[in-house]
């Protein structure tokens, strides 16, 4: 497998997801999200489909199964471990209309007006430049083709939300899902990238988790921050980092109920069409 020439930010992401690749399918959650995105993306036999940041191939496999023997699905990812897992799954399932490639979603070169559908699940906020990415992907869509993206509300994932609140006291902006965090923001992003017939489905989701589970959501600086490099927490001194973590844990304790701590996972399914002209 060819190596990609990635910057430090993207190399950290690739390394993180390669480490996670063998356990990634332990959660049915990623499959459910990908399946929803594809099922509502009007996939038909004979289409050409691109799955961006395919991971272990959830969207790509869902699309390939919907299309049957015809058409072609290409899944791309920057994490070699993810691509290996996806290739193994496709081989086991005897899906011959499916190909997985190691590639950077912000630096790809496909023919213009080539794909009928482009999907991106659980990964859009990792892009360095959201508008630039959308414009690039739009170029590869056929006129009338549909882009389907899944993103999370800015209220999603209690650990990230509390970390944002704590870091604001230190004058630090921690983005997480903020760039795609409301229906209005999602609409605005696709409008700026010249998509039309924009449709956004909102799925209210979440669950109660224990205090211990919530405390494990403290990112520290070992986990890359979506859309930000270097990590915002790296601006803090060792002493400030300890203090911020303590404040994080105390904030979580306040949220604790008899059922646990509510972890919101409000999800957006965003669709836009490339104009015919």
C-alpha positions in Angstrom: 0.0 0.0 0.0 1.4 3.4 -1.0 2.2 5.8 1.8 0.6 9.3 1.7 2.5 12.5 2.1 0.5 13.9 5.0 1.0 17.0 7.2 1.4 16.6 10.9 -2.3 17.1 11.6 -3.5 14.5 9.1 -0.8 12.0 10.1 -2.1 12.2 13.7 -5.6 11.4 12.4 -4.3 8.6 10.2 -2.4 7.1 13.1 -5.4 7.4 15.5 -7.8 5.6 13.2 -5.3 2.9 12.3 -4.9 2.2 16.0 -8.7 2.0 16.2 -9.2 0.0 13.0 -9.3 -3.5 14.5 -11.9 -2.5 17.1 -13.9 0.0 15.0 -16.6 -2.5 14.0 -17.2 -3.5 17.6 -19.8 -0.7 17.7 -22.9 -1.1 15.7 -23.4 2.7 16.0 -21.1 3.6 13.0 -22.9 1.1 10.8 -26.3 2.5 11.7 -25.3 6.1 10.9 -23.7 5.1 7.5 -26.7 3.0 6.6 -29.1 5.8 7.3 -27.0 8.3 5.2 -26.9 5.9 2.2 -30.5 4.7 2.4 -31.8 8.3 2.2 -29.2 9.2 -0.5 -31.3 7.8 -3.4 -28.8 5.1 -4.4 -29.7 3.2 -7.5 -28.2 0.3 -9.6 -25.6 1.4 -12.1 -24.4 4.5 -10.2 -20.8 5.6 -9.6 -20.4 6.3 -5.9 -17.5 7.8 -3.8 -17.4 7.2 0.0 -15.1 9.8 1.6 -13.3 8.8 4.9 -14.7 5.3 4.4 -13.2 3.9 7.6 -13.9 0.2 7.6 -16.2 0.7 4.6 -19.7 1.1 6.2 -21.1 3.6 3.6 -19.3 2.0 0.7 -20.6 -1.5 1.6 -24.1 -0.3 2.2 -24.1 1.4 -1.2 -22.6 -1.6 -3.0 -25.2 -3.9 -1.5 -28.0 -1.5 -2.7 -26.7 -1.4 -6.2 -26.3 -5.2 -6.7 -23.9 -6.3 -9.4 -23.9 -3.1 -11.4 -22.2 0.3 -10.8 -19.0 1.0 -8.9 -18.2 2.2 -5.4 -14.9 3.7 -4.4 -14.1 4.2 -0.7 -11.1 6.3 0.3 -9.4 6.9 3.7 -6.1 8.2 5.0 -5.7 5.5 7.6 -4.0 2.4 6.2 -5.4 0.2 9.0 -9.0 1.2 8.1 -8.4 0.5 4.4 -7.1 -3.0 5.2 -10.1 -3.8 7.3 -12.5 -2.5 4.6 -10.7 -4.6 1.9 -11.0 -7.7 4.0 -14.7 -7.2 4.6 -15.4 -6.6 0.9 -13.5 -9.8 0.0 -15.4 -11.8 2.6 -18.7 -10.5 1.4 -17.7 -11.1 -2.3 -18.5 -7.5 -3.3 -16.9 -7.1 -6.7 -18.3 -3.6 -7.4 -16.2 -2.1 -4.6 -12.7 -0.7 -4.4 -10.8 0.9 -1.4 -8.0 3.3 -1.9 -5.6 5.1 0.5 -6.2 8.7 -0.3 -6.5 12.2 1.4 -10.1 13.5 0.9 -8.8 17.1 0.5 -6.2 16.1 -2.1 -7.9 13.7 -4.5 -8.1 13.8 -8.3 -11.0 12.1 -10.0 -12.5 13.0 -13.3 -15.0 16.0 -13.2 -18.7 15.2 -13.3 -17.9 11.5 -12.6 -19.9 10.4 -9.5 -23.6 10.1 -9.1 -23.3 10.2 -5.3 -20.7 11.2 -2.8 -21.0 10.3 0.9 -19.1 11.2 4.0 -20.1 9.8 7.4 -18.6 10.7 10.8 -15.6 12.5 9.3 -16.5 15.9 7.8 -15.3 18.0 10.8 -11.8 16.4 10.4 -11.3 18.3 7.1 -8.9 21.2 7.4 -11.1 23.5 5.2 -14.8 22.6 5.1 -15.8 24.9 2.2 -12.8 24.0 0.1 -13.5 20.3 0.6 -17.2 20.7 -0.4 -16.2 22.6 -3.5 -13.6 19.9 -4.5 -16.1 17.1 -4.0 -18.8 19.0 -5.9 -16.5 19.1 -8.9 -16.4 15.3 -9.0 -20.3 15.0 -8.9 -22.3 14.8 -12.1 -24.8 17.6 -12.6 -27.8 16.6 -10.5 -25.7 14.3 -8.4 -26.2 14.2 -4.6 -23.7 14.8 -1.8 -24.7 13.2 1.6 -22.8 14.2 4.8 -23.4 13.1 8.3 -22.5 15.5 11.2 -23.2 16.1 14.8 -24.9 19.0 16.6 -22.8 21.3 18.7 -24.7 19.9 21.8 -23.4 16.3 21.0 -21.0 14.5 23.3 -21.0 15.8 26.8 -17.2 15.5 27.2 -16.5 17.8 24.3 -19.2 20.3 25.3 -17.8 20.6 28.8 -14.2 20.8 27.6 -15.3 23.7 25.4 -16.9 25.4 28.3 -13.8 25.0 30.5 -11.4 26.2 27.8 -13.4 29.3 27.2 -12.3 30.5 30.7 -8.7 30.2 29.5 -9.5 32.2 26.3 -9.2 29.1 24.1 -11.6 28.1 21.3 -12.1 24.3 21.0 -14.2 23.7 17.8 -15.3 20.0 18.0 -18.7 20.0 16.2 -19.3 23.7 16.3 -18.7 24.3 12.5 -21.6 21.9 11.6 -23.4 22.3 15.0 -26.8 23.7 13.8 -29.1 23.2 10.9 -28.4 26.8 9.9 -24.7 26.2 9.8 -25.0 23.1 7.7 -27.3 24.9 5.3 -24.9 27.8 5.0 -21.9 25.5 4.3 -23.7 23.8 1.4 -25.0 27.0 0.0 -21.5 28.6 0.0 -20.3 25.5 -1.9 -23.1 26.1 -4.5 -25.3 23.1 -3.7 -29.1 23.3 -4.1 -32.2 21.4 -2.9 -30.5 21.2 0.5 -32.3 18.8 2.9 -31.2 18.2 6.5 -32.7 15.4 8.6 -32.3 15.8 12.4 -32.2 12.6 14.5 -32.5 13.2 18.3 -30.3 10.6 19.9 -28.3 10.0 23.1 -27.9 7.9 26.2 -27.1 8.0 29.9 -23.5 7.2 30.7 -21.7 6.8 34.0 -19.5 9.5 35.6 -16.5 7.3 34.9 -17.4 7.0 31.2 -17.9 10.7 30.9 -14.6 11.5 32.6 -12.8 9.3 30.0 -14.0 11.8 27.4 -11.3 14.3 28.5 -9.3 14.5 25.4 -6.0 15.7 26.7 -3.5 16.5 24.0 -2.9 12.8 22.9 -6.0 12.8 20.7 -6.1 15.2 17.7 -8.7 18.0 17.7 -11.0 18.1 14.7 -10.1 20.9 12.3 -7.4 22.4 14.7 -3.7 21.9 14.8 -1.8 22.1 17.1 -4.3 20.9 19.7 -6.0 23.8 21.5 -5.1 22.2 24.9 -1.4 22.5 24.0 -1.6 26.2 24.7 -2.0 25.4 28.5 0.9 25.0 30.9 1.2 21.7 32.7 -0.3 23.3 35.8 -3.2 24.9 33.8 -3.9 21.5 32.2 -4.2 19.8 35.6 -6.5 22.6 36.8 -8.6 22.4 33.6 -9.0 18.6 33.9 -10.1 19.1 37.6 -12.7 21.7 36.5 -13.9 19.3 33.8 -14.4 16.5 36.3 -16.2 18.8 38.7 -18.6 20.1 36.0 -19.5 16.5 35.1 -20.3 15.7 38.8 -22.9 18.5 38.7 -24.6 16.8 35.7 -24.9 13.5 37.4 -28.4 12.1 38.0 -29.7 8.8 39.4 -29.7 7.5 35.8 -26.2 8.8 35.1 -25.1 11.7 32.9 -27.0 12.4 29.7 -24.8 12.2 26.6 -26.5 13.9 23.7 -25.8 12.5 20.3 -28.1 14.7 18.1 -27.2 13.8 14.5 -27.6 15.6 11.2 -28.0 13.9 7.8 -27.3 16.6 5.2 -28.0 16.3 1.5 -27.3 18.7 -1.3 -27.6 18.5 -5.1 -25.2 19.8 -7.7 -27.1 22.1 -10.1 -27.8 20.7 -13.6 -26.3 23.8 -15.1 
